[in-house]
């Protein structure tokens, strides 16, 4: 996973790491509960990208045969990436998800 160049305060990380980890299940949770946290917003952004990726993969299911084979594999890969992101957040790290994590949809 790619490293994020932004530096977060230790207080921000320790206070919001659980909320940041939950952002991979409910991306908007840090935006509501810790809206002043840059660390939380980073992980909310990663969670939103993951959610959009799941929508795209579900659209692939429409394609006969190729989609039926590729979509479950891509879904499994996204689940693994989401777990990696949540663990990273809980450990106090701000690492971008592989392949899809470089996009920024939520302003920090």
C-alpha positions as CSV (number, residue, x, y, z in Angstrom):
1,X,0.0,0.0,0.0
2,X,1.3,3.5,-0.9
3,X,2.3,5.8,1.9
4,X,0.5,9.1,2.3
5,X,2.8,12.1,2.5
6,X,0.6,14.1,4.9
7,X,1.8,14.1,8.5
8,X,-0.9,13.6,11.1
9,X,-0.6,14.6,14.8
10,X,-0.2,11.7,17.2
11,X,-3.2,13.0,19.2
12,X,-5.4,13.0,16.0
13,X,-4.3,9.4,15.2
14,X,-4.8,8.0,18.7
15,X,-8.1,9.7,19.2
16,X,-9.6,8.7,15.8
17,X,-8.0,5.4,14.8
18,X,-11.0,3.3,15.6
19,X,-13.4,5.6,13.7
20,X,-10.9,5.7,10.8
21,X,-10.9,1.9,10.7
22,X,-14.7,1.8,10.7
23,X,-14.6,4.1,7.6
24,X,-13.9,1.1,5.5
25,X,-17.4,-0.2,6.4
26,X,-19.2,3.1,6.7
27,X,-17.2,5.7,4.9
28,X,-19.0,8.8,6.2
29,X,-18.7,7.9,9.9
30,X,-15.4,9.9,10.4
31,X,-17.0,12.8,8.6
32,X,-19.9,12.9,11.2
33,X,-18.1,11.9,14.4
34,X,-14.6,13.4,13.8
35,X,-15.1,16.0,11.1
36,X,-12.1,18.0,12.3
37,X,-9.7,15.0,12.0
38,X,-7.4,15.0,8.9
39,X,-6.6,11.3,9.7
40,X,-10.3,10.4,9.8
41,X,-10.9,12.3,6.5
42,X,-8.1,10.4,4.8
43,X,-9.6,7.1,5.7
44,X,-13.1,8.3,4.9
45,X,-11.8,9.1,1.4
46,X,-10.3,5.6,1.1
47,X,-13.6,4.1,2.3
48,X,-15.6,6.1,-0.3
49,X,-13.2,5.0,-3.1
50,X,-13.6,1.4,-1.9
51,X,-17.4,1.7,-2.0
52,X,-17.4,3.2,-5.5
53,X,-15.1,0.3,-6.6
54,X,-17.6,-2.2,-5.2
55,X,-20.4,-0.5,-7.3
56,X,-18.2,-0.7,-10.4
57,X,-17.5,-4.4,-9.8
58,X,-21.2,-5.1,-9.4
59,X,-21.8,-3.4,-12.8
60,X,-19.3,-5.9,-14.3
61,X,-21.6,-8.7,-13.3
62,X,-23.8,-7.7,-16.2
63,X,-21.3,-8.9,-18.8
64,X,-22.0,-12.6,-19.5
65,X,-19.4,-15.2,-18.7
66,X,-16.4,-12.8,-18.4
67,X,-18.2,-10.7,-15.8
68,X,-19.4,-13.7,-14.0
69,X,-15.9,-14.9,-13.6
70,X,-14.1,-11.6,-13.0
71,X,-16.6,-9.9,-10.7
72,X,-16.3,-12.4,-7.8
73,X,-12.6,-12.3,-8.0
74,X,-12.5,-8.5,-8.0
75,X,-15.0,-8.4,-5.1
76,X,-12.7,-10.7,-3.1
77,X,-9.7,-8.5,-3.9
78,X,-11.6,-5.4,-2.7
79,X,-12.6,-7.2,0.5
80,X,-9.0,-8.0,1.2
81,X,-7.9,-4.4,0.3
82,X,-10.6,-3.1,2.7
83,X,-9.4,-5.3,5.5
84,X,-5.8,-4.1,4.9
85,X,-7.0,-0.5,5.0
86,X,-9.0,-1.0,8.2
87,X,-6.0,-2.7,9.9
88,X,-3.7,0.1,8.7
89,X,-6.0,2.7,10.2
90,X,-6.3,0.9,13.5
91,X,-2.5,0.7,13.6
92,X,-2.4,4.5,13.2
93,X,-1.0,4.4,9.7
94,X,-2.3,6.4,6.7
95,X,-1.5,4.2,3.7
96,X,-3.3,4.4,0.4
97,X,-5.0,1.3,-0.9
98,X,-3.2,-0.4,-3.8
99,X,-4.4,0.5,-7.3
100,X,-7.5,2.5,-6.3
101,X,-6.2,4.5,-3.3
102,X,-4.6,7.4,-5.1
103,X,-7.8,9.2,-5.9
104,X,-8.9,12.1,-3.6
105,X,-12.7,12.6,-3.4
106,X,-13.0,14.2,0.0
107,X,-11.1,17.4,0.7
108,X,-8.8,17.1,3.7
